[in-house]
Amino acid sequence: MAFQPNEKEVSEFVQARRIGEWIQFTRNGVEVPGTIFKILENSVIVEISPEDAKEIGAASNLTVISHKKYKIME
């Protein structure tokens, strides 16, 4: 027996996101810029500089950010 996936409504904010778009978020008190690498249902995977990754204690230059925790850079 297979279950049908639960169709969730996607907000306009999430629909407007694009790969390569510049965003900014705060982690460990540090403002970090980055580009969207992949868009997920509740979050984005963001590519940041190796220097910023080291400063915030990230294991790599890719990190996951909730849609609620970043802002778009103009």
Secondary structure, DSSP 4 states (H G I P E B T S, - for coil): --PPP---PPPHHHHT--TT-EEEEEETTEEEEEEEEEE-SSEEEEE--HHHHHHHT-SSSEEEEEGGGEEE--
